[in-house]
Amino acid sequence: MIEKVYFVYKVYRHNHWQTMVLNKTSQEGLKDGWTRATFILRKDYLEKLKASAYWERKKIKEMIDEALRLYLKGKKTKKRTYR
């Protein structure tokens, strides 16, 4: 099991290259395959989501996971290329 996820990259500082290691804190305390992200959404959607989670006795995280799983089921996507 991976305890910490690190990003290693090189930067040019003070007239020479340095290797920098960044700890990915969005992964801390989460199970494998999960990450933290911040999204902006409409207030009315959030209220409906919270109400549904309450009445179904689920966490909001579980509700979003289920909604996205159903939405993405059967969708074909291409991997993004990063520059």
C-alpha distance (Angstrom), angle and dihedral (degrees) to the residues before:
residue distance angle dihedral
M1 . . .
I2 3.79 . .
E3 3.78 112.4 .
K4 3.78 98.6 -172.3
V5 3.78 135.6 14.4
Y6 3.78 117.3 -143.5
F7 3.78 133.2 -170.8
V8 3.77 115.7 -148.7
Y9 3.78 120.8 -163.3
K10 3.75 138.6 155.5
V11 3.78 123.7 -119.7
Y12 3.77 131.1 -175.6
R13 3.80 109.1 -122.4
H14 3.76 134.0 158.5
N15 3.81 93.0 -0.6
H16 3.81 96.0 -53.4
W17 3.80 140.8 71.0
Q18 3.80 118.6 -96.6
T19 3.78 128.7 -168.9
M20 3.79 111.6 -129.2
V21 3.80 124.5 -163.0
L22 3.79 118.6 -158.8
N23 3.79 122.3 -167.3
K24 3.80 109.7 -137.2
T25 3.80 99.5 -132.6
S26 3.81 92.2 -178.2
Q27 3.82 86.6 75.5
E28 3.80 97.7 49.5
G29 3.79 115.5 119.9
L30 3.81 94.2 3.9
K31 3.78 131.7 117.9
D32 3.80 118.5 -108.7
G33 3.78 112.5 -77.3
W34 3.82 95.0 30.1
T35 3.80 131.0 102.0
R36 3.79 138.4 172.3
A37 3.79 121.4 -110.1
T38 3.78 136.1 170.1
F39 3.79 120.9 -134.0
I40 3.77 135.2 178.0
L41 3.78 115.9 -134.9
R42 3.77 140.2 165.9
K43 3.80 116.9 -79.9
D44 3.80 93.3 -128.2
Y45 3.83 90.9 54.7
L46 3.79 90.7 50.6
E47 3.81 92.5 49.8
K48 3.83 91.5 49.6
L49 3.78 90.4 46.8
K50 3.81 92.5 50.7
A51 3.81 92.2 46.4
S52 3.81 92.5 48.6
A53 3.80 91.4 48.1
Y54 3.81 90.6 50.3
W55 3.79 95.5 50.0
E56 3.80 93.8 42.9
R57 3.83 90.2 46.2
K58 3.80 92.2 -125.3
K59 3.77 134.4 128.1
I60 3.79 118.2 -104.1
K61 3.80 87.4 -118.5
E62 3.81 89.7 58.6
M63 3.80 91.8 48.5
I64 3.81 92.8 51.3
D65 3.81 91.5 45.2
E66 3.80 91.1 52.4
A67 3.82 93.5 45.6
L68 3.80 93.1 49.4
R69 3.80 92.5 44.2
L70 3.81 90.7 54.2
Y71 3.81 92.8 44.0
L72 3.81 93.9 48.8
K73 3.81 95.7 41.5
G74 3.80 108.5 121.2
K75 3.83 94.2 1.7
K76 3.77 115.4 136.3
T77 3.78 113.6 -140.5
K78 3.76 134.6 178.9
K79 3.78 121.4 -134.5
R80 3.79 113.2 -107.6
T81 3.76 119.6 -117.6
Y82 3.76 115.6 -135.2
R83 3.77 123.7 -148.2
